[in-house]
Amino acid sequence: MPQLDTSTWLTMILSMFLVLFIIFQLKISKHNFHHNPEPASTKVTKHSNPWETKWTKIYLPLSLPL
């Protein structure tokens, strides 16, 4: 039964890591990253709800006195 030749495995593994590193670097370099991100201005819209004009108080069951 012939022996398995493992002498080229190290070369293949190292070359595989090198190729994967190069491919990953090329994929990352194609992305456009924002250099100075600024927060977007959020406009608060006021909704008129009928219950906003009335005084209401909600009693939670856990907040009742014992």
All heavy atoms as a GROMACS GRO file, in nm:
protein
  550
    1MET      N    1   0.085  -0.118   0.000
    1MET     CA    2   0.000   0.000   0.000
    1MET      C    3   0.089   0.124   0.000
    1MET      O    4   0.180   0.135   0.083
    1MET     CB    5  -0.086  -0.003   0.126
    1MET     CG    6  -0.202   0.090   0.118
    1MET     SD    7  -0.326   0.044   0.239
    1MET     CE    8  -0.338   0.195   0.326
    2PRO      N    9   0.067   0.218  -0.093
    2PRO     CA   10   0.157   0.334  -0.102
    2PRO      C   11   0.135   0.432   0.014
    2PRO      O   12   0.026   0.443   0.069
    2PRO     CB   13   0.118   0.397  -0.236
    2PRO     CG   14  -0.020   0.353  -0.261
    2PRO     CD   15  -0.034   0.218  -0.197
    3GLN      N   16   0.239   0.501   0.045
    3GLN     CA   17   0.234   0.600   0.151
    3GLN      C   18   0.178   0.732   0.097
    3GLN      O   19   0.197   0.766  -0.019
    3GLN     CB   20   0.374   0.626   0.207
    3GLN     CG   21   0.430   0.509   0.284
    3GLN     CD   22   0.365   0.500   0.422
    3GLN    OE1   23   0.244   0.505   0.434
    3GLN    NE2   24   0.447   0.486   0.524
    4LEU      N   25   0.111   0.806   0.184
    4LEU     CA   26   0.056   0.935   0.147
    4LEU      C   27   0.167   1.039   0.156
    4LEU      O   28   0.231   1.055   0.260
    4LEU     CB   29  -0.059   0.972   0.240
    4LEU     CG   30  -0.130   1.102   0.211
    4LEU    CD1   31  -0.197   1.097   0.074
    4LEU    CD2   32  -0.234   1.130   0.318
    5ASP      N   33   0.188   1.107   0.046
    5ASP     CA   34   0.294   1.208   0.040
    5ASP      C   35   0.241   1.339   0.099
    5ASP      O   36   0.156   1.405   0.040
    5ASP     CB   37   0.339   1.227  -0.104
    5ASP     CG   38   0.456   1.322  -0.113
    5ASP    OD1   39   0.525   1.341  -0.010
    5ASP    OD2   40   0.478   1.379  -0.221
    6THR      N   41   0.294   1.377   0.215
    6THR     CA   42   0.248   1.500   0.283
    6THR      C   43   0.351   1.611   0.276
    6THR      O   44   0.342   1.708   0.349
    6THR     CB   45   0.215   1.470   0.429
    6THR    OG1   46   0.333   1.420   0.493
    6THR    CG2   47   0.102   1.370   0.441
    7SER      N   48   0.449   1.598   0.188
    7SER     CA   49   0.556   1.697   0.185
    7SER      C   50   0.509   1.832   0.129
    7SER      O   51   0.567   1.934   0.159
    7SER     CB   52   0.674   1.644   0.102
    7SER     OG   53   0.632   1.622  -0.031
    8THR      N   54   0.404   1.832   0.047
    8THR     CA   55   0.359   1.958  -0.013
    8THR      C   56   0.243   2.022   0.063
    8THR      O   57   0.193   2.126   0.022
    8THR     CB   58   0.315   1.933  -0.158
    8THR    OG1   59   0.209   1.839  -0.159
    8THR    CG2   60   0.430   1.882  -0.242
    9TRP      N   61   0.200   1.960   0.171
    9TRP     CA   62   0.085   2.014   0.244
    9TRP      C   63   0.114   2.150   0.304
    9TRP      O   64   0.028   2.239   0.302
    9TRP     CB   65   0.044   1.918   0.355
    9TRP     CG   66  -0.031   1.798   0.303
    9TRP    CD1   67  -0.040   1.755   0.175
    9TRP    CD2   68  -0.110   1.710   0.381
    9TRP    NE1   69  -0.118   1.642   0.166
    9TRP    CE2   70  -0.163   1.612   0.293
    9TRP    CE3   71  -0.140   1.700   0.515
    9TRP    CZ2   72  -0.245   1.508   0.335
    9TRP    CZ3   73  -0.222   1.597   0.557
    9TRP    CH2   74  -0.274   1.503   0.468
   10LEU      N   75   0.229   2.169   0.359
   10LEU     CA   76   0.263   2.298   0.421
   10LEU      C   77   0.261   2.409   0.316
   10LEU      O   78   0.206   2.518   0.341
   10LEU     CB   79   0.400   2.290   0.489
   10LEU     CG   80   0.444   2.419   0.558
   10LEU    CD1   81   0.351   2.454   0.672
   10LEU    CD2   82   0.587   2.407   0.605
   11THR      N   83   0.316   2.382   0.202
   11THR     CA   84   0.316   2.482   0.094
   11THR      C   85   0.174   2.513   0.049
   11THR      O   86   0.140   2.631   0.028
   11THR     CB   87   0.398   2.429  -0.026
   11THR    OG1   88   0.525   2.387   0.020
   11THR    CG2   89   0.412   2.534  -0.132
   12MET      N   90   0.092   2.413   0.038
   12MET     CA   91  -0.046   2.434  -0.006
   12MET      C   92  -0.126   2.512   0.098
   12MET      O   93  -0.203   2.603   0.064
   12MET     CB   94  -0.114   2.299  -0.034
   12MET     CG   95  -0.061   2.228  -0.156
   12MET     SD   96  -0.082   2.323  -0.306
   12MET     CE   97  -0.258   2.327  -0.318
   13ILE      N   98  -0.108   2.480   0.223
   13ILE     CA   99  -0.182   2.549   0.330
   13ILE      C  100  -0.138   2.695   0.339
   13ILE      O  101  -0.222   2.786   0.349
   13ILE     CB  102  -0.164   2.475   0.463
   13ILE    CG1  103  -0.235   2.341   0.458
   13ILE    CG2  104  -0.217   2.558   0.579
   13ILE    CD1  105  -0.208   2.251   0.576
   14LEU      N  106  -0.010   2.719   0.334
   14LEU     CA  107   0.039   2.857   0.340
   14LEU      C  108  -0.005   2.938   0.219
   14LEU      O  109  -0.043   3.055   0.232
   14LEU     CB  110   0.191   2.859   0.354
   14LEU     CG  111   0.246   2.808   0.488
   14LEU    CD1  112   0.398   2.810   0.486
   14LEU    CD2  113   0.191   2.892   0.601
   15SER      N  114  -0.001   2.879   0.102
   15SER     CA  115  -0.045   2.951  -0.017
   15SER      C  116  -0.196   2.975  -0.013
   15SER      O  117  -0.244   3.080  -0.058
   15SER     CB  118  -0.007   2.875  -0.143
   15SER     OG  119  -0.074   2.752  -0.149
   16MET      N  120  -0.271   2.882   0.046
   16MET     CA  121  -0.415   2.902   0.059
   16MET      C  122  -0.444   3.021   0.151
   16MET      O  123  -0.528   3.106   0.121
   16MET     CB  124  -0.481   2.776   0.115
   16MET     CG  125  -0.629   2.790   0.138
   16MET     SD  126  -0.699   2.661   0.241
   16MET     CE  127  -0.618   2.692   0.396
   17PHE      N  128  -0.374   3.029   0.265
   17PHE     CA  129  -0.392   3.142   0.356
   17PHE      C  130  -0.353   3.274   0.289
   17PHE      O  131  -0.420   3.376   0.308
   17PHE     CB  132  -0.311   3.123   0.485
   17PHE     CG  133  -0.378   3.031   0.583
   17PHE    CD1  134  -0.310   2.922   0.634
   17PHE    CD2  135  -0.508   3.054   0.624
   17PHE    CE1  136  -0.371   2.839   0.724
   17PHE    CE2  137  -0.570   2.970   0.715
   17PHE     CZ  138  -0.501   2.862   0.765
   18LEU      N  139  -0.249   3.273   0.212
   18LEU     CA  140  -0.206   3.394   0.143
   18LEU      C  141  -0.311   3.439   0.041
   18LEU      O  142  -0.346   3.558   0.035
   18LEU     CB  143  -0.071   3.370   0.074
   18LEU     CG  144  -0.014   3.488  -0.001
   18LEU    CD1  145   0.020   3.601   0.093
   18LEU    CD2  146   0.107   3.446  -0.082
   19VAL      N  147  -0.363   3.347  -0.035
   19VAL     CA  148  -0.465   3.381  -0.135
   19VAL      C  149  -0.592   3.429  -0.067
   19VAL      O  150  -0.653   3.528  -0.112
   19VAL     CB  151  -0.492   3.259  -0.226
   19VAL    CG1  152  -0.615   3.281  -0.312
   19VAL    CG2  153  -0.371   3.232  -0.313
   20LEU      N  154  -0.634   3.364   0.041
   20LEU     CA  155  -0.753   3.409   0.112
   20LEU      C  156  -0.734   3.547   0.172
   20LEU      O  157  -0.825   3.630   0.171
   20LEU     CB  158  -0.789   3.308   0.222
   20LEU     CG  159  -0.852   3.178   0.174
   20LEU    CD1  160  -0.871   3.083   0.291
   20LEU    CD2  161  -0.984   3.205   0.105
   21PHE      N  162  -0.616   3.575   0.223
   21PHE     CA  163  -0.588   3.707   0.278
   21PHE      C  164  -0.595   3.813   0.169
   21PHE      O  165  -0.653   3.920   0.188
   21PHE     CB  166  -0.449   3.707   0.344
   21PHE     CG  167  -0.409   3.840   0.399
   21PHE    CD1  168  -0.464   3.887   0.517
   21PHE    CD2  169  -0.316   3.919   0.332
   21PHE    CE1  170  -0.428   4.010   0.567
   21PHE    CE2  171  -0.279   4.041   0.381
   21PHE     CZ  172  -0.334   4.087   0.500
   22ILE      N  173  -0.538   3.784   0.053
   22ILE     CA  174  -0.540   3.881  -0.058
   22ILE      C  175  -0.682   3.903  -0.107
   22ILE      O  176  -0.724   4.018  -0.130
   22ILE     CB  177  -0.447   3.832  -0.172
   22ILE    CG1  178  -0.301   3.839  -0.127
   22ILE    CG2  179  -0.469   3.913  -0.298
   22ILE    CD1  180  -0.206   3.773  -0.223
   23ILE      N  181  -0.760   3.797  -0.119
   23ILE     CA  182  -0.899   3.812  -0.165
   23ILE      C  183  -0.980   3.893  -0.064
   23ILE      O  184  -1.058   3.981  -0.101
   23ILE     CB  185  -0.962   3.673  -0.189
   23ILE    CG1  186  -0.898   3.609  -0.312
   23ILE    CG2  187  -1.113   3.683  -0.206
   23ILE    CD1  188  -0.941   3.466  -0.334
   24PHE      N  189  -0.959   3.866   0.064
   24PHE     CA  190  -1.032   3.939   0.167
   24PHE      C  191  -0.994   4.087   0.166
   24PHE      O  192  -1.079   4.174   0.181
   24PHE     CB  193  -1.004   3.875   0.303
   24PHE     CG  194  -1.101   3.916   0.409
   24PHE    CD1  195  -1.232   3.873   0.405
   24PHE    CD2  196  -1.060   3.997   0.513
   24PHE    CE1  197  -1.322   3.911   0.504
   24PHE    CE2  198  -1.148   4.035   0.611
   24PHE     CZ  199  -1.280   3.992   0.606
   25GLN      N  200  -0.866   4.116   0.148
   25GLN     CA  201  -0.823   4.255   0.143
   25GLN      C  202  -0.881   4.326   0.021
   25GLN      O  203  -0.919   4.443   0.028
   25GLN     CB  204  -0.670   4.262   0.139
   25GLN     CG  205  -0.602   4.219   0.267
   25GLN     CD  206  -0.634   4.311   0.381
   25GLN    OE1  207  -0.639   4.432   0.364
   25GLN    NE2  208  -0.659   4.254   0.497
   26LEU      N  209  -0.890   4.259  -0.091
   26LEU     CA  210  -0.948   4.320  -0.210
   26LEU      C  211  -1.097   4.347  -0.192
   26LEU      O  212  -1.148   4.450  -0.236
   26LEU     CB  213  -0.925   4.231  -0.332
   26LEU     CG  214  -0.782   4.225  -0.384
   26LEU    CD1  215  -0.771   4.121  -0.494
   26LEU    CD2  216  -0.740   4.362  -0.435
   27LYS      N  217  -1.167   4.255  -0.125
   27LYS     CA  218  -1.309   4.277  -0.100
   27LYS      C  219  -1.331   4.394  -0.006
   27LYS      O  220  -1.423   4.474  -0.024
   27LYS     CB  221  -1.373   4.150  -0.044
   27LYS     CG  222  -1.398   4.044  -0.147
   27LYS     CD  223  -1.480   3.932  -0.087
   27LYS     CE  224  -1.527   3.837  -0.192
   27LYS     NZ  225  -1.631   3.890  -0.276
   28ILE      N  226  -1.249   4.405   0.098
   28ILE     CA  227  -1.264   4.514   0.193
   28ILE      C  228  -1.229   4.648   0.128
   28ILE      O  229  -1.292   4.750   0.155
   28ILE     CB  230  -1.177   4.488   0.318
   28ILE    CG1  231  -1.238   4.376   0.400
   28ILE    CG2  232  -1.164   4.612   0.404
   28ILE    CD1  233  -1.157   4.337   0.520
   29SER      N  234  -1.130   4.649   0.041
   29SER     CA  235  -1.087   4.776  -0.018
   29SER      C  236  -1.190   4.835  -0.114
   29SER      O  237  -1.184   4.953  -0.145
   29SER     CB  238  -0.954   4.757  -0.092
   29SER     OG  239  -0.974   4.674  -0.204
   30LYS      N  240  -1.287   4.754  -0.157
   30LYS     CA  241  -1.390   4.804  -0.249
   30LYS      C  242  -1.504   4.874  -0.177
   30LYS      O  243  -1.588   4.935  -0.240
   30LYS     CB  244  -1.444   4.690  -0.334
   30LYS     CG  245  -1.343   4.640  -0.435
   30LYS     CD  246  -1.401   4.530  -0.521
   30LYS     CE  247  -1.295   4.482  -0.619
   30LYS     NZ  248  -1.345   4.373  -0.703
   31HIS      N  249  -1.510   4.863  -0.045
   31HIS     CA  250  -1.617   4.927   0.031
   31HIS      C  251  -1.586   5.076   0.048
   31HIS      O  252  -1.471   5.116   0.067
   31HIS     CB  253  -1.634   4.862   0.168
   31HIS     CG  254  -1.698   4.727   0.161
   31HIS    ND1  255  -1.832   4.709   0.140
   31HIS    CD2  256  -1.645   4.603   0.171
   31HIS    CE1  257  -1.860   4.581   0.138
   31HIS    NE2  258  -1.747   4.513   0.157
   32ASN      N  259  -1.690   5.156   0.044
   32ASN     CA  260  -1.676   5.300   0.068
   32ASN      C  261  -1.720   5.330   0.211
   32ASN      O  262  -1.837   5.318   0.246
   32ASN     CB  263  -1.764   5.379  -0.031
   32ASN     CG  264  -1.714   5.366  -0.172
   32ASN    OD1  265  -1.594   5.356  -0.195
   32ASN    ND2  266  -1.807   5.363  -0.267
   33PHE      N  267  -1.624   5.368   0.293
   33PHE     CA  268  -1.654   5.403   0.430
   33PHE      C  269  -1.662   5.554   0.442
   33PHE      O  270  -1.586   5.627   0.381
   33PHE     CB  271  -1.545   5.349   0.524
   33PHE     CG  272  -1.538   5.199   0.528
   33PHE    CD1  273  -1.437   5.132   0.461
   33PHE    CD2  274  -1.632   5.126   0.597
   33PHE    CE1  275  -1.430   4.995   0.463
   33PHE    CE2  276  -1.626   4.988   0.599
   33PHE     CZ  277  -1.525   4.922   0.533
   34HIS      N  278  -1.756   5.601   0.524
   34HIS     CA  279  -1.769   5.744   0.547
   34HIS      C  280  -1.656   5.792   0.638
   34HIS      O  281  -1.630   5.735   0.743
   34HIS     CB  282  -1.904   5.776   0.610
   34HIS     CG  283  -2.019   5.739   0.521
   34HIS    ND1  284  -2.049   5.808   0.407
   34HIS    CD2  285  -2.111   5.640   0.529
   34HIS    CE1  286  -2.154   5.754   0.348
   34HIS    NE2  287  -2.194   5.650   0.420
   35HIS      N  288  -1.590   5.898   0.597
   35HIS     CA  289  -1.476   5.946   0.676
   35HIS      C  290  -1.522   6.023   0.800
   35HIS      O  291  -1.466   6.010   0.906
   35HIS     CB  292  -1.386   6.034   0.590
   35HIS     CG  293  -1.319   5.958   0.480
   35HIS    ND1  294  -1.221   5.865   0.504
   35HIS    CD2  295  -1.337   5.957   0.346
   35HIS    CE1  296  -1.180   5.812   0.390
   35HIS    NE2  297  -1.250   5.866   0.292
   36ASN      N  298  -1.625   6.107   0.785
   36ASN     CA  299  -1.670   6.188   0.897
   36ASN      C  300  -1.823   6.180   0.904
   36ASN      O  301  -1.893   6.266   0.852
   36ASN     CB  302  -1.626   6.333   0.879
   36ASN     CG  303  -1.650   6.415   1.004
   36ASN    OD1  304  -1.683   6.360   1.108
   36ASN    ND2  305  -1.634   6.545   0.993
   37PRO      N  306  -1.876   6.078   0.969
   37PRO     CA  307  -2.022   6.066   0.975
   37PRO      C  308  -2.081   6.173   1.066
   37PRO      O  309  -2.029   6.203   1.173
   37PRO     CB  310  -2.045   5.927   1.033
   37PRO     CG  311  -1.920   5.897   1.108
   37PRO     CD  312  -1.809   5.969   1.038
   38GLU      N  313  -2.190   6.234   1.021
   38GLU     CA  314  -2.259   6.335   1.099
   38GLU      C  315  -2.398   6.282   1.133
   38GLU      O  316  -2.460   6.213   1.053
   38GLU     CB  317  -2.269   6.465   1.020
   38GLU     CG  318  -2.135   6.527   0.991
   38GLU     CD  319  -2.146   6.656   0.914
   38GLU    OE1  320  -2.260   6.705   0.898
   38GLU    OE2  321  -2.044   6.707   0.871
   39PRO      N  322  -2.446   6.315   1.252
   39PRO     CA  323  -2.579   6.265   1.289
   39PRO      C  324  -2.686   6.327   1.203
   39PRO      O  325  -2.681   6.446   1.170
   39PRO     CB  326  -2.593   6.306   1.436
   39PRO     CG  327  -2.497   6.419   1.452
   39PRO     CD  328  -2.384   6.393   1.358
   40ALA      N  329  -2.781   6.246   1.166
   40ALA     CA  330  -2.891   6.295   1.082
   40ALA      C  331  -2.985   6.378   1.167
   40ALA      O  332  -3.009   6.349   1.284
   40ALA     CB  333  -2.965   6.177   1.021
   41SER      N  334  -3.038   6.482   1.108
   41SER     CA  335  -3.130   6.567   1.181
   41SER      C  336  -3.266   6.499   1.186
   41SER      O  337  -3.324   6.465   1.084
   41SER     CB  338  -3.142   6.703   1.112
   41SER     OG  339  -3.195   6.686   0.984
   42THR      N  340  -3.313   6.478   1.308
   42THR     CA  341  -3.443   6.414   1.326
   42THR      C  342  -3.544   6.522   1.362
   42THR      O  343  -3.526   6.596   1.457
   42THR     CB  344  -3.437   6.308   1.437
   42THR    OG1  345  -3.392   6.371   1.556
   42THR    CG2  346  -3.343   6.196   1.399
   43LYS      N  347  -3.650   6.527   1.285
   43LYS     CA  348  -3.755   6.624   1.310
   43LYS      C  349  -3.864   6.557   1.393
   43LYS      O  350  -3.915   6.452   1.357
   43LYS     CB  351  -3.813   6.675   1.178
   43LYS     CG  352  -3.713   6.751   1.096
   43LYS     CD  353  -3.775   6.800   0.967
   43LYS     CE  354  -3.673   6.877   0.886
   43LYS     NZ  355  -3.728   6.922   0.757
   44VAL      N  356  -3.898   6.621   1.504
   44VAL     CA  357  -4.002   6.568   1.591
   44VAL      C  358  -4.136   6.616   1.539
   44VAL      O  359  -4.159   6.736   1.527
   44VAL     CB  360  -3.979   6.613   1.736
   44VAL    CG1  361  -4.090   6.560   1.826
   44VAL    CG2  362  -3.843   6.569   1.785
   45THR      N  363  -4.221   6.522   1.509
   45THR     CA  364  -4.354   6.559   1.462
   45THR      C  365  -4.452   6.545   1.577
   45THR      O  366  -4.453   6.445   1.648
   45THR     CB  367  -4.397   6.468   1.345
   45THR    OG1  368  -4.392   6.334   1.388
   45THR    CG2  369  -4.305   6.487   1.224
   46LYS      N  370  -4.532   6.648   1.596
   46LYS     CA  371  -4.629   6.648   1.704
   46LYS      C  372  -4.761   6.593   1.652
   46LYS      O  373  -4.818   6.646   1.558
   46LYS     CB  374  -4.647   6.791   1.755
   46LYS     CG  375  -4.743   6.805   1.867
   46LYS     CD  376  -4.687   6.744   1.993
   46LYS     CE  377  -4.783   6.772   2.108
   46LYS     NZ  378  -4.755   6.689   2.221
   47HIS      N  379  -4.806   6.485   1.712
   47HIS     CA  380  -4.932   6.425   1.675
   47HIS      C  381  -5.038   6.470   1.775
   47HIS      O  382  -5.014   6.468   1.896
   47HIS     CB  383  -4.922   6.272   1.674
   47HIS     CG  384  -4.823   6.220   1.576
   47HIS    ND1  385  -4.844   6.222   1.441
   47HIS    CD2  386  -4.701   6.165   1.594
   47HIS    CE1  387  -4.739   6.171   1.380
   47HIS    NE2  388  -4.650   6.135   1.471
   48SER      N  389  -5.150   6.509   1.726
   48SER     CA  390  -5.257   6.550   1.817
   48SER      C  391  -5.346   6.430   1.848
   48SER      O  392  -5.421   6.381   1.763
   48SER     CB  393  -5.339   6.662   1.753
   48SER     OG  394  -5.398   6.616   1.634
   49ASN      N  395  -5.333   6.382   1.968
   49ASN     CA  396  -5.414   6.271   2.015
   49ASN      C  397  -5.520   6.325   2.109
   49ASN      O  398  -5.494   6.418   2.187
   49ASN     CB  399  -5.328   6.167   2.087
   49ASN     CG  400  -5.230   6.104   1.992
   49ASN    OD1  401  -5.258   6.084   1.875
   49ASN    ND2  402  -5.111   6.071   2.043
   50PRO      N  403  -5.640   6.270   2.110
   50PRO     CA  404  -5.745   6.325   2.196
   50PRO      C  405  -5.716   6.309   2.345
   50PRO      O  406  -5.763   6.387   2.426
   50PRO     CB  407  -5.870   6.246   2.156
   50PRO     CG  408  -5.820   6.125   2.085
   50PRO     CD  409  -5.688   6.162   2.025
   51TRP      N  410  -5.636   6.210   2.382
   51TRP     CA  411  -5.609   6.190   2.524
   51TRP      C  412  -5.495   6.277   2.577
   51TRP      O  413  -5.469   6.279   2.695
   51TRP     CB  414  -5.580   6.043   2.552
   51TRP     CG  415  -5.465   5.989   2.474
   51TRP    CD1  416  -5.334   5.998   2.504
   51TRP    CD2  417  -5.474   5.917   2.351
   51TRP    NE1  418  -5.259   5.938   2.408
   51TRP    CE2  419  -5.341   5.886   2.313
   51TRP    CE3  420  -5.579   5.875   2.270
   51TRP    CZ2  421  -5.313   5.816   2.196
   51TRP    CZ3  422  -5.549   5.805   2.156
   51TRP    CH2  423  -5.418   5.777   2.119
   52GLU      N  424  -5.427   6.349   2.490
   52GLU     CA  425  -5.317   6.434   2.538
   52GLU      C  426  -5.369   6.559   2.609
   52GLU      O  427  -5.298   6.618   2.688
   52GLU     CB  428  -5.227   6.475   2.421
   52GLU     CG  429  -5.141   6.362   2.372
   52GLU     CD  430  -5.049   6.405   2.261
   52GLU    OE1  431  -5.066   6.518   2.211
   52GLU    OE2  432  -4.961   6.326   2.224
   53THR      N  433  -5.490   6.601   2.579
   53THR     CA  434  -5.543   6.722   2.642
   53THR      C  435  -5.603   6.692   2.778
   53THR      O  436  -5.629   6.783   2.856
   53THR     CB  437  -5.650   6.785   2.552
   53THR    OG1  438  -5.753   6.688   2.528
   53THR    CG2  439  -5.589   6.828   2.419
   54LYS      N  440  -5.628   6.568   2.810
   54LYS     CA  441  -5.689   6.531   2.938
   54LYS      C  442  -5.582   6.486   3.036
   54LYS      O  443  -5.477   6.436   2.997
   54LYS     CB  444  -5.791   6.419   2.919
   54LYS     CG  445  -5.904   6.454   2.826
   54LYS     CD  446  -5.993   6.333   2.808
   54LYS     CE  447  -6.102   6.362   2.707
   54LYS     NZ  448  -6.183   6.243   2.681
   55TRP      N  449  -5.611   6.504   3.166
   55TRP     CA  450  -5.520   6.454   3.268
   55TRP      C  451  -5.559   6.310   3.299
   55TRP      O  452  -5.673   6.283   3.336
   55TRP     CB  453  -5.530   6.540   3.394
   55TRP     CG  454  -5.436   6.494   3.501
   55TRP    CD1  455  -5.307   6.530   3.514
   55TRP    CD2  456  -5.465   6.403   3.607
   55TRP    NE1  457  -5.252   6.468   3.622
   55TRP    CE2  458  -5.346   6.388   3.681
   55TRP    CE3  459  -5.577   6.332   3.646
   55TRP    CZ2  460  -5.336   6.307   3.793
   55TRP    CZ3  461  -5.569   6.250   3.757
   55TRP    CH2  462  -5.450   6.238   3.830
   56THR      N  463  -5.465   6.220   3.278
   56THR     CA  464  -5.492   6.081   3.309
   56THR      C  465  -5.379   6.026   3.394
   56THR      O  466  -5.264   6.070   3.384
   56THR     CB  467  -5.502   5.996   3.181
   56THR    OG1  468  -5.379   6.008   3.109
   56THR    CG2  469  -5.617   6.040   3.094
   57LYS      N  470  -5.413   5.934   3.478
   57LYS     CA  471  -5.312   5.867   3.559
   57LYS      C  472  -5.339   5.718   3.552
   57LYS      O  473  -5.452   5.674   3.571
   57LYS     CB  474  -5.317   5.915   3.704
   57LYS     CG  475  -5.204   5.858   3.786
   57LYS     CD  476  -5.190   5.928   3.917
   57LYS     CE  477  -5.072   5.870   3.991
   57LYS     NZ  478  -5.048   5.936   4.119
   58ILE      N  479  -5.235   5.644   3.525
   58ILE     CA  480  -5.248   5.500   3.512
   58ILE      C  481  -5.194   5.437   3.639
   58ILE      O  482  -5.081   5.464   3.680
   58ILE     CB  483  -5.171   5.448   3.389
   58ILE    CG1  484  -5.228   5.511   3.263
   58ILE    CG2  485  -5.178   5.298   3.381
   58ILE    CD1  486  -5.148   5.483   3.138
   59TYR      N  487  -5.276   5.357   3.704
   59TYR     CA  488  -5.233   5.286   3.822
   59TYR      C  489  -5.193   5.144   3.783
   59TYR      O  490  -5.277   5.067   3.735
   59TYR     CB  491  -5.345   5.281   3.926
   59TYR     CG  492  -5.373   5.416   3.988
   59TYR    CD1  493  -5.478   5.493   3.941
   59TYR    CD2  494  -5.293   5.463   4.091
   59TYR    CE1  495  -5.504   5.617   3.997
   59TYR    CE2  496  -5.317   5.587   4.147
   59TYR     CZ  497  -5.423   5.663   4.100
   59TYR     OH  498  -5.447   5.784   4.155
   60LEU      N  499  -5.069   5.112   3.804
   60LEU     CA  500  -5.024   4.977   3.777
   60LEU      C  501  -5.056   4.889   3.897
   60LEU      O  502  -5.052   4.935   4.012
   60LEU     CB  503  -4.873   4.977   3.750
   60LEU     CG  504  -4.828   5.055   3.627
   60LEU    CD1  505  -4.677   5.057   3.620
   60LEU    CD2  506  -4.886   4.994   3.503
   61PRO      N  507  -5.084   4.763   3.876
   61PRO     CA  508  -5.115   4.675   3.991
   61PRO      C  509  -5.000   4.665   4.090
   61PRO      O  510  -5.024   4.652   4.208
   61PRO     CB  511  -5.144   4.540   3.925
   61PRO     CG  512  -5.171   4.568   3.784
   61PRO     CD  513  -5.100   4.695   3.749
   62LEU      N  514  -4.876   4.672   4.044
   62LEU     CA  515  -4.764   4.658   4.136
   62LEU      C  516  -4.735   4.786   4.211
   62LEU      O  517  -4.661   4.785   4.308
   62LEU     CB  518  -4.639   4.613   4.058
   62LEU     CG  519  -4.649   4.474   3.994
   62LEU    CD1  520  -4.524   4.446   3.913
   62LEU    CD2  521  -4.669   4.368   4.100
   63SER      N  522  -4.790   4.901   4.167
   63SER     CA  523  -4.761   5.027   4.234
   63SER      C  524  -4.867   5.063   4.337
   63SER      O  525  -4.860   5.169   4.397
   63SER     CB  526  -4.748   5.139   4.131
   63SER     OG  527  -4.874   5.160   4.070
   64LEU      N  528  -4.967   4.979   4.356
   64LEU     CA  529  -5.071   5.008   4.456
   64LEU      C  530  -5.016   4.986   4.596
   64LEU      O  531  -4.931   4.898   4.618
   64LEU     CB  532  -5.192   4.917   4.432
   64LEU     CG  533  -5.270   4.942   4.303
   64LEU    CD1  534  -5.379   4.837   4.287
   64LEU    CD2  535  -5.332   5.080   4.305
   65PRO      N  536  -5.062   5.063   4.692
   65PRO     CA  537  -5.012   5.042   4.830
   65PRO      C  538  -5.062   4.909   4.885
   65PRO      O  539  -5.170   4.862   4.849
   65PRO     CB  540  -5.070   5.160   4.906
   65PRO     CG  541  -5.183   5.210   4.824
   65PRO     CD  542  -5.152   5.176   4.682
   66LEU      N  543  -4.985   4.853   4.975
   66LEU     CA  544  -5.023   4.722   5.034
   66LEU      C  545  -5.121   4.739   5.146
   66LEU      O  546  -5.125   4.830   5.219
   66LEU     CB  547  -4.897   4.650   5.083
   66LEU     CG  548  -4.798   4.615   4.971
   66LEU    CD1  549  -4.672   4.554   5.032
   66LEU    CD2  550  -4.860   4.517   4.874
   0.00000   0.00000   0.00000
